[in-house]
C-alpha cells in the first residue's frame, strides 16, 4: 500500500523500499479487489527495479477485466509510461505520456516529460 501511495502521489522519479519483506496475501488491512491487490504488487516490482516482473505483471493487468475501467486504465498508462521512461525507451514513453497529457492528476507529469 505504501508503494502505491508513493507511486501515485509523488512525481517521477520517486523511491520506495519494501520494509516488510512480506509478499504473501493482501497488503491491505481492509478489502481490496483482486485488480488493486495485483496492481500494488506490480508497483512494488517497479520500485524493486525488477523490470521483467513489472512488465509481466503490467501485461497481465492490461488483460484483466477490471483493467478496462477508466480509472484503472489511467493507472496502467502511468505505470507503463514510467516503466518505459526508466528503460530509456523515449519514443514509446512519449507516446504513452501523450495519452495522459490532459489527465487531471497525471497530466502535469506528462507535460513535464513531453516538453522537458
mmCIF file of the C-alpha atoms, coordinates in Angstrom:
data_MODEL
# 
_entry.id   MODEL 
# 
loop_
_atom_site.group_PDB 
_atom_site.id 
_atom_site.type_symbol 
_atom_site.label_atom_id 
_atom_site.label_alt_id 
_atom_site.label_comp_id 
_atom_site.label_asym_id 
_atom_site.label_entity_id 
_atom_site.label_seq_id 
_atom_site.pdbx_PDB_ins_code 
_atom_site.Cartn_x 
_atom_site.Cartn_y 
_atom_site.Cartn_z 
_atom_site.occupancy 
_atom_site.B_iso_or_equiv 
_atom_site.pdbx_formal_charge 
_atom_site.auth_seq_id 
_atom_site.auth_comp_id 
_atom_site.auth_asym_id 
_atom_site.auth_atom_id 
_atom_site.pdbx_PDB_model_num 
ATOM 1   C CA . UNK A 1 1   ? 0.000   0.000   0.000   1.00 0.00 ? 1   UNK A CA 1 
ATOM 2   C CA . UNK A 1 2   ? 2.880   2.359   0.782   1.00 0.00 ? 2   UNK A CA 1 
ATOM 3   C CA . UNK A 1 3   ? 4.312   1.650   -2.666  1.00 0.00 ? 3   UNK A CA 1 
ATOM 4   C CA . UNK A 1 4   ? 1.093   2.746   -4.381  1.00 0.00 ? 4   UNK A CA 1 
ATOM 5   C CA . UNK A 1 5   ? 0.943   5.895   -2.227  1.00 0.00 ? 5   UNK A CA 1 
ATOM 6   C CA . UNK A 1 6   ? 4.481   6.767   -3.259  1.00 0.00 ? 6   UNK A CA 1 
ATOM 7   C CA . UNK A 1 7   ? 3.807   5.912   -6.904  1.00 0.00 ? 7   UNK A CA 1 
ATOM 8   C CA . UNK A 1 8   ? 0.578   7.868   -7.385  1.00 0.00 ? 8   UNK A CA 1 
ATOM 9   C CA . UNK A 1 9   ? 1.184   10.814  -5.049  1.00 0.00 ? 9   UNK A CA 1 
ATOM 10  C CA . UNK A 1 10  ? 4.777   11.708  -5.840  1.00 0.00 ? 10  UNK A CA 1 
ATOM 11  C CA . UNK A 1 11  ? 6.302   12.715  -9.178  1.00 0.00 ? 11  UNK A CA 1 
ATOM 12  C CA . UNK A 1 12  ? 8.730   10.551  -11.115 1.00 0.00 ? 12  UNK A CA 1 
ATOM 13  C CA . UNK A 1 13  ? 11.330  9.548   -10.028 1.00 0.00 ? 13  UNK A CA 1 
ATOM 14  C CA . UNK A 1 14  ? 10.120  8.631   -6.581  1.00 0.00 ? 14  UNK A CA 1 
ATOM 15  C CA . UNK A 1 15  ? 11.694  5.950   -4.438  1.00 0.00 ? 15  UNK A CA 1 
ATOM 16  C CA . UNK A 1 16  ? 10.214  3.275   -2.193  1.00 0.00 ? 16  UNK A CA 1 
ATOM 17  C CA . UNK A 1 17  ? 11.765  0.326   -0.404  1.00 0.00 ? 17  UNK A CA 1 
ATOM 18  C CA . UNK A 1 18  ? 9.839   -2.668  0.891   1.00 0.00 ? 18  UNK A CA 1 
ATOM 19  C CA . UNK A 1 19  ? 10.363  -2.584  4.637   1.00 0.00 ? 19  UNK A CA 1 
ATOM 20  C CA . UNK A 1 20  ? 8.220   -5.640  5.376   1.00 0.00 ? 20  UNK A CA 1 
ATOM 21  C CA . UNK A 1 21  ? 9.705   -8.294  3.117   1.00 0.00 ? 21  UNK A CA 1 
ATOM 22  C CA . UNK A 1 22  ? 6.265   -9.907  3.109   1.00 0.00 ? 22  UNK A CA 1 
ATOM 23  C CA . UNK A 1 23  ? 4.602   -10.510 -0.260  1.00 0.00 ? 23  UNK A CA 1 
ATOM 24  C CA . UNK A 1 24  ? 2.035   -13.028 0.960   1.00 0.00 ? 24  UNK A CA 1 
ATOM 25  C CA . UNK A 1 25  ? -1.639  -12.222 0.837   1.00 0.00 ? 25  UNK A CA 1 
ATOM 26  C CA . UNK A 1 26  ? -3.222  -8.814  0.504   1.00 0.00 ? 26  UNK A CA 1 
ATOM 27  C CA . UNK A 1 27  ? -1.206  -5.776  1.603   1.00 0.00 ? 27  UNK A CA 1 
ATOM 28  C CA . UNK A 1 28  ? -4.451  -4.105  2.709   1.00 0.00 ? 28  UNK A CA 1 
ATOM 29  C CA . UNK A 1 29  ? -5.976  -4.109  6.155   1.00 0.00 ? 29  UNK A CA 1 
ATOM 30  C CA . UNK A 1 30  ? -9.447  -3.882  4.621   1.00 0.00 ? 30  UNK A CA 1 
ATOM 31  C CA . UNK A 1 31  ? -10.994 -5.340  1.488   1.00 0.00 ? 31  UNK A CA 1 
ATOM 32  C CA . UNK A 1 32  ? -9.399  -4.571  -1.872  1.00 0.00 ? 32  UNK A CA 1 
ATOM 33  C CA . UNK A 1 33  ? -10.435 -6.088  -5.171  1.00 0.00 ? 33  UNK A CA 1 
ATOM 34  C CA . UNK A 1 34  ? -8.147  -8.526  -6.977  1.00 0.00 ? 34  UNK A CA 1 
ATOM 35  C CA . UNK A 1 35  ? -7.073  -5.951  -9.567  1.00 0.00 ? 35  UNK A CA 1 
ATOM 36  C CA . UNK A 1 36  ? -5.932  -3.472  -6.902  1.00 0.00 ? 36  UNK A CA 1 
ATOM 37  C CA . UNK A 1 37  ? -4.012  -6.105  -4.953  1.00 0.00 ? 37  UNK A CA 1 
ATOM 38  C CA . UNK A 1 38  ? -2.216  -7.165  -8.135  1.00 0.00 ? 38  UNK A CA 1 
ATOM 39  C CA . UNK A 1 39  ? -1.546  -3.545  -9.120  1.00 0.00 ? 39  UNK A CA 1 
ATOM 40  C CA . UNK A 1 40  ? 0.131   -2.847  -5.775  1.00 0.00 ? 40  UNK A CA 1 
ATOM 41  C CA . UNK A 1 41  ? 2.344   -5.904  -6.236  1.00 0.00 ? 41  UNK A CA 1 
ATOM 42  C CA . UNK A 1 42  ? 3.361   -4.731  -9.721  1.00 0.00 ? 42  UNK A CA 1 
ATOM 43  C CA . UNK A 1 43  ? 4.158   -1.272  -8.348  1.00 0.00 ? 43  UNK A CA 1 
ATOM 44  C CA . UNK A 1 44  ? 6.340   -2.912  -5.688  1.00 0.00 ? 44  UNK A CA 1 
ATOM 45  C CA . UNK A 1 45  ? 8.158   -4.719  -8.544  1.00 0.00 ? 45  UNK A CA 1 
ATOM 46  C CA . UNK A 1 46  ? 8.600   -1.353  -10.269 1.00 0.00 ? 46  UNK A CA 1 
ATOM 47  C CA . UNK A 1 47  ? 10.318  0.046   -7.173  1.00 0.00 ? 47  UNK A CA 1 
ATOM 48  C CA . UNK A 1 48  ? 12.327  -3.142  -6.676  1.00 0.00 ? 48  UNK A CA 1 
ATOM 49  C CA . UNK A 1 49  ? 13.862  -2.439  -10.102 1.00 0.00 ? 49  UNK A CA 1 
ATOM 50  C CA . UNK A 1 50  ? 12.666  -5.806  -11.379 1.00 0.00 ? 50  UNK A CA 1 
ATOM 51  C CA . UNK A 1 51  ? 11.708  -4.842  -14.937 1.00 0.00 ? 51  UNK A CA 1 
ATOM 52  C CA . UNK A 1 52  ? 10.839  -8.393  -16.017 1.00 0.00 ? 52  UNK A CA 1 
ATOM 53  C CA . UNK A 1 53  ? 8.394   -8.941  -13.146 1.00 0.00 ? 53  UNK A CA 1 
ATOM 54  C CA . UNK A 1 54  ? 6.983   -5.446  -13.568 1.00 0.00 ? 54  UNK A CA 1 
ATOM 55  C CA . UNK A 1 55  ? 6.441   -5.956  -17.304 1.00 0.00 ? 55  UNK A CA 1 
ATOM 56  C CA . UNK A 1 56  ? 4.855   -9.382  -16.826 1.00 0.00 ? 56  UNK A CA 1 
ATOM 57  C CA . UNK A 1 57  ? 2.540   -8.020  -14.143 1.00 0.00 ? 57  UNK A CA 1 
ATOM 58  C CA . UNK A 1 58  ? 1.657   -4.968  -16.210 1.00 0.00 ? 58  UNK A CA 1 
ATOM 59  C CA . UNK A 1 59  ? 0.784   -7.099  -19.221 1.00 0.00 ? 59  UNK A CA 1 
ATOM 60  C CA . UNK A 1 60  ? -1.402  -9.347  -17.079 1.00 0.00 ? 60  UNK A CA 1 
ATOM 61  C CA . UNK A 1 61  ? -3.214  -6.329  -15.625 1.00 0.00 ? 61  UNK A CA 1 
ATOM 62  C CA . UNK A 1 62  ? -3.834  -4.903  -19.093 1.00 0.00 ? 62  UNK A CA 1 
ATOM 63  C CA . UNK A 1 63  ? -5.753  -8.090  -19.923 1.00 0.00 ? 63  UNK A CA 1 
ATOM 64  C CA . UNK A 1 64  ? -7.584  -8.230  -16.577 1.00 0.00 ? 64  UNK A CA 1 
ATOM 65  C CA . UNK A 1 65  ? -11.314 -7.435  -16.980 1.00 0.00 ? 65  UNK A CA 1 
ATOM 66  C CA . UNK A 1 66  ? -11.042 -4.583  -14.456 1.00 0.00 ? 66  UNK A CA 1 
ATOM 67  C CA . UNK A 1 67  ? -8.133  -3.127  -16.418 1.00 0.00 ? 67  UNK A CA 1 
ATOM 68  C CA . UNK A 1 68  ? -10.650 -1.728  -18.892 1.00 0.00 ? 68  UNK A CA 1 
ATOM 69  C CA . UNK A 1 69  ? -12.243 0.530   -16.286 1.00 0.00 ? 69  UNK A CA 1 
ATOM 70  C CA . UNK A 1 70  ? -11.178 4.138   -16.966 1.00 0.00 ? 70  UNK A CA 1 
ATOM 71  C CA . UNK A 1 71  ? -9.647  4.712   -13.524 1.00 0.00 ? 71  UNK A CA 1 
ATOM 72  C CA . UNK A 1 72  ? -7.590  1.514   -13.735 1.00 0.00 ? 72  UNK A CA 1 
ATOM 73  C CA . UNK A 1 73  ? -6.721  2.166   -17.372 1.00 0.00 ? 73  UNK A CA 1 
ATOM 74  C CA . UNK A 1 74  ? -5.204  5.524   -16.368 1.00 0.00 ? 74  UNK A CA 1 
ATOM 75  C CA . UNK A 1 75  ? -3.168  3.917   -13.579 1.00 0.00 ? 75  UNK A CA 1 
ATOM 76  C CA . UNK A 1 76  ? -1.823  1.326   -16.000 1.00 0.00 ? 76  UNK A CA 1 
ATOM 77  C CA . UNK A 1 77  ? -0.926  4.043   -18.521 1.00 0.00 ? 77  UNK A CA 1 
ATOM 78  C CA . UNK A 1 78  ? 1.064   5.886   -15.854 1.00 0.00 ? 78  UNK A CA 1 
ATOM 79  C CA . UNK A 1 79  ? 2.826   2.694   -14.818 1.00 0.00 ? 79  UNK A CA 1 
ATOM 80  C CA . UNK A 1 80  ? 3.575   1.883   -18.467 1.00 0.00 ? 80  UNK A CA 1 
ATOM 81  C CA . UNK A 1 81  ? 4.865   5.416   -19.133 1.00 0.00 ? 81  UNK A CA 1 
ATOM 82  C CA . UNK A 1 82  ? 7.149   5.383   -16.107 1.00 0.00 ? 82  UNK A CA 1 
ATOM 83  C CA . UNK A 1 83  ? 8.447   1.906   -16.928 1.00 0.00 ? 83  UNK A CA 1 
ATOM 84  C CA . UNK A 1 84  ? 9.263   2.981   -20.462 1.00 0.00 ? 84  UNK A CA 1 
ATOM 85  C CA . UNK A 1 85  ? 10.815  6.186   -19.193 1.00 0.00 ? 85  UNK A CA 1 
ATOM 86  C CA . UNK A 1 86  ? 13.032  4.342   -16.757 1.00 0.00 ? 86  UNK A CA 1 
ATOM 87  C CA . UNK A 1 87  ? 14.010  1.915   -19.522 1.00 0.00 ? 87  UNK A CA 1 
ATOM 88  C CA . UNK A 1 88  ? 15.063  4.857   -21.730 1.00 0.00 ? 88  UNK A CA 1 
ATOM 89  C CA . UNK A 1 89  ? 12.506  3.935   -24.389 1.00 0.00 ? 89  UNK A CA 1 
ATOM 90  C CA . UNK A 1 90  ? 11.909  7.569   -25.283 1.00 0.00 ? 90  UNK A CA 1 
ATOM 91  C CA . UNK A 1 91  ? 9.625   7.197   -28.312 1.00 0.00 ? 91  UNK A CA 1 
ATOM 92  C CA . UNK A 1 92  ? 7.324   4.713   -26.568 1.00 0.00 ? 92  UNK A CA 1 
ATOM 93  C CA . UNK A 1 93  ? 7.342   6.720   -23.334 1.00 0.00 ? 93  UNK A CA 1 
ATOM 94  C CA . UNK A 1 94  ? 6.387   9.893   -25.240 1.00 0.00 ? 94  UNK A CA 1 
ATOM 95  C CA . UNK A 1 95  ? 3.522   8.104   -26.976 1.00 0.00 ? 95  UNK A CA 1 
ATOM 96  C CA . UNK A 1 96  ? 2.221   6.772   -23.658 1.00 0.00 ? 96  UNK A CA 1 
ATOM 97  C CA . UNK A 1 97  ? 2.603   10.084  -21.844 1.00 0.00 ? 97  UNK A CA 1 
ATOM 98  C CA . UNK A 1 98  ? 0.721   11.739  -24.725 1.00 0.00 ? 98  UNK A CA 1 
ATOM 99  C CA . UNK A 1 99  ? -2.347  9.717   -23.704 1.00 0.00 ? 99  UNK A CA 1 
ATOM 100 C CA . UNK A 1 100 ? -2.059  11.175  -20.183 1.00 0.00 ? 100 UNK A CA 1 
ATOM 101 C CA . UNK A 1 101 ? -1.426  14.781  -21.244 1.00 0.00 ? 101 UNK A CA 1 
ATOM 102 C CA . UNK A 1 102 ? -4.852  16.083  -20.163 1.00 0.00 ? 102 UNK A CA 1 
ATOM 103 C CA . UNK A 1 103 ? -5.370  13.822  -17.160 1.00 0.00 ? 103 UNK A CA 1 
ATOM 104 C CA . UNK A 1 104 ? -6.349  15.862  -14.064 1.00 0.00 ? 104 UNK A CA 1 
ATOM 105 C CA . UNK A 1 105 ? -3.740  14.191  -11.815 1.00 0.00 ? 105 UNK A CA 1 
ATOM 106 C CA . UNK A 1 106 ? -1.113  12.712  -14.134 1.00 0.00 ? 106 UNK A CA 1 
ATOM 107 C CA . UNK A 1 107 ? -1.183  15.434  -16.805 1.00 0.00 ? 107 UNK A CA 1 
ATOM 108 C CA . UNK A 1 108 ? 1.443   17.637  -15.142 1.00 0.00 ? 108 UNK A CA 1 
ATOM 109 C CA . UNK A 1 109 ? 3.974   14.802  -15.188 1.00 0.00 ? 109 UNK A CA 1 
ATOM 110 C CA . UNK A 1 110 ? 3.083   14.008  -18.797 1.00 0.00 ? 110 UNK A CA 1 
ATOM 111 C CA . UNK A 1 111 ? 3.524   17.664  -19.824 1.00 0.00 ? 111 UNK A CA 1 
ATOM 112 C CA . UNK A 1 112 ? 6.842   17.872  -17.989 1.00 0.00 ? 112 UNK A CA 1 
ATOM 113 C CA . UNK A 1 113 ? 8.123   14.812  -19.818 1.00 0.00 ? 113 UNK A CA 1 
ATOM 114 C CA . UNK A 1 114 ? 6.787   15.835  -23.227 1.00 0.00 ? 114 UNK A CA 1 
ATOM 115 C CA . UNK A 1 115 ? 8.046   19.416  -23.002 1.00 0.00 ? 115 UNK A CA 1 
ATOM 116 C CA . UNK A 1 116 ? 11.128  18.915  -20.846 1.00 0.00 ? 116 UNK A CA 1 
# 
